Amino acid sequence: MVRHHRRRRGMMQSELGQRVGVCAATISRWERGYETITFARRERLAEILGIDPARLTDPETYVVTSKDRRILDGYYSQPPSERAALDELMGLRGAGPEARTC
């Protein structure tokens, strides 16, 4: 699913990797299913690709309630600084950015 959404956006593995903070080889491993994506990376990847994080690893359709959709829409409509503040409030962000992997 990562490859599908990356290609749909017209991005190269190297470009996506740079934006996520990993090398192109890591993107390749994710796309082939050889390496799992950490939660934080999945969130960033989904944000870059403009999709729900759950869509990255499972091609099945997810049923989202209207209340959940409003919450998600409200969250993703906020500027990055506001989303970061909400993430911190909910305990979703670590002490700092993840280290680059390759």
Salt bridges, closest charged atoms under 4 A:
GLU31 OE1 - ARG3 NE 3.29
GLU31 OE2 - ARG6 NE 2.47
GLU35 OE1 - ARG29 NE 2.64
GLU47 OE2 - ARG44 NH1 3.59
GLU47 OE2 - ARG83 NH2 2.71
ASP73 OD1 - ARG69 NH1 3.44
ASP87 OD2 - ARG93 NH2 2.83
GLU98 OE1 - ARG41 NE 3.74
